């Protein structure tokens, strides 16, 4: 029984779940709104309150000037957010690909090195009809091999994730 391999394999098998949270954290850290964006939004809110406080019919020129300024700020903010969204999608794609590649490589290396070593031993007859399947490719009885452990954990996580979402 190799406890650190079991823990690492379980962690890698759960990567479907934690990769999503890790990517979201990194993206929120990298692409949060700047102080300039907050100032623009505050100025837009101020302009909107000024526009609501004056009568459009009585002071049309002032209202139109405020509205043009508001529309200009709104367009600038939309353009910046659109560019930000495109950058965010690119970074998300590369982060997802990188994390999946890392997970696959480390999993493959672990399975290659420890494929004949049991990671869990159990008492005889506990998993009666499935004992030979669970111990493949170790060739030992009453154990679960690393490839089968990773398969069981990944399958469980994917089925549980499908039911949750």
C-alpha positions in Angstrom: 0.0 0.0 0.0 1.4 3.4 -1.1 -0.5 6.2 0.7 1.1 9.2 -1.0 0.4 7.7 -4.4 -3.2 7.0 -3.4 -3.6 10.6 -2.2 -2.0 12.1 -5.3 -4.0 9.8 -7.6 -7.2 10.8 -5.8 -6.3 14.5 -6.1 -5.6 14.1 -9.8 -8.8 12.2 -10.3 -10.7 15.0 -8.7 -9.1 17.5 -11.0 -12.3 17.8 -13.1 -13.9 19.6 -10.1 -11.0 21.7 -8.8 -9.7 22.8 -12.2 -13.0 24.7 -12.7 -12.5 26.6 -9.4 -8.8 27.2 -10.0 -9.5 28.7 -13.4 -12.3 30.9 -12.0 -10.0 32.1 -9.2 -7.1 32.9 -11.6 -9.4 34.7 -14.0 -11.1 36.8 -11.3 -7.6 37.7 -10.0 -6.3 38.7 -13.4 -9.3 40.4 -14.9 -11.0 42.3 -12.1 -12.3 45.8 -12.9 -9.7 48.5 -12.7 -10.1 51.7 -10.7 -10.6 53.5 -14.0 -13.6 51.3 -14.8 -15.1 51.9 -11.3 -14.6 55.7 -11.8 -16.3 55.5 -15.2 -19.2 53.6 -13.7 -19.5 56.1 -10.9 -19.5 59.0 -13.4 -22.1 57.2 -15.5 -24.3 56.8 -12.4 -23.8 60.5 -11.5 -24.8 61.5 -15.1 -27.9 59.3 -14.9 -29.0 60.9 -11.6 -28.4 64.4 -13.1 -30.5 63.3 -16.2 -33.3 62.1 -14.0 -33.3 65.3 -11.9 -33.8 67.7 -14.8 -36.8 67.9 -17.1 -36.2 66.8 -20.7 -38.8 69.1 -22.1 -37.8 72.3 -20.2 -34.0 71.9 -20.4 -33.5 69.9 -23.6 -30.1 71.2 -24.4 -28.6 70.4 -21.0 -30.4 67.0 -21.0 -29.1 66.1 -24.6 -25.5 67.2 -23.6 -25.6 64.9 -20.5 -27.1 62.1 -22.6 -24.4 62.3 -25.2 -21.7 62.3 -22.5 -23.4 59.3 -20.8 -23.6 57.4 -24.2 -20.0 58.1 -24.9 -18.9 56.7 -21.5 -21.2 53.8 -22.0 -19.7 52.9 -25.4 -16.1 53.3 -24.1 -16.9 51.0 -21.2 -18.6 48.4 -23.5 -15.6 48.4 -25.8 -13.2 47.9 -23.0 -15.3 45.1 -21.4 -15.6 43.4 -24.9 -11.8 43.4 -25.3 -11.5 42.2 -21.7 -14.0 39.4 -22.5 -12.0 38.2 -25.5 -8.8 38.2 -23.5 -10.5 36.3 -20.7 -11.7 33.6 -23.1 -8.2 33.1 -24.5 -6.7 32.8 -21.0 -9.5 30.5 -19.9 -8.9 28.2 -22.9 -5.1 28.1 -22.4 -5.5 27.5 -18.6 -8.0 24.7 -19.1 -5.7 23.1 -21.7 -2.6 23.5 -19.6 -4.2 22.1 -16.5 -5.7 19.1 -18.3 -2.4 18.4 -20.0 -0.6 18.5 -16.7 -3.2 16.2 -15.1 -3.0 13.7 -17.9 0.8 13.6 -18.0 1.2 13.2 -14.2 -1.6 10.6 -14.2 0.0 8.7 -17.0 3.4 8.7 -15.3 1.9 7.5 -12.0 0.0 4.7 -13.7 3.0 3.7 -15.7 5.3 3.6 -12.6 2.8 2.1 -10.1 0.6 -0.1 -12.3 1.7 -3.3 -10.6 1.5 -2.0 -7.1 -1.7 -2.2 -5.1 -2.9 1.1 -3.5 -5.6 -0.4 -1.3 -5.8 -3.8 0.3 -9.1 -5.2 1.7 -10.4 -8.3 3.3 -11.2 -11.3 1.2 -14.6 -11.4 -0.4 -15.4 -7.7 0.2 -15.9 -7.0 -3.5 -16.7 -10.6 -4.5 -17.7 -10.5 -8.1 -15.4 -7.6 -9.0 -12.2 -8.6 -7.2 -10.3 -9.6 -10.3 -11.3 -6.4 -12.2 -10.3 -4.1 -9.3 -6.9 -5.7 -8.9 -6.0 -5.6 -12.6 -3.1 -5.3 -13.7 -1.4 -6.1 -10.3 -2.2 -9.8 -10.4 -2.6 -9.8 -6.6 -5.7 -10.8 -4.8 -7.8 -8.6 -2.4 -6.4 -5.2 -3.6 -7.3 -2.3 -5.8 -4.7 -1.2 -8.4 -3.9 2.4 -9.2 -5.4 2.4 -12.7 -8.7 1.0 -11.3 -8.7 3.4 -8.4 -8.3 6.4 -10.7 -11.0 5.0 -13.0 -13.5 4.5 -10.1 -12.8 8.0 -8.7 -13.1 9.8 -12.1 -16.3 7.9 -12.9 -17.8 8.7 -9.6 -16.9 12.4 -9.9 -18.2 12.7 -13.4 -21.5 11.0 -12.5 -21.9 13.1 -9.4 -21.1 16.3 -11.3 -23.7 15.4 -14.0 -26.4 15.0 -11.3 -25.4 18.2 -9.5 -25.5 20.4 -12.6 
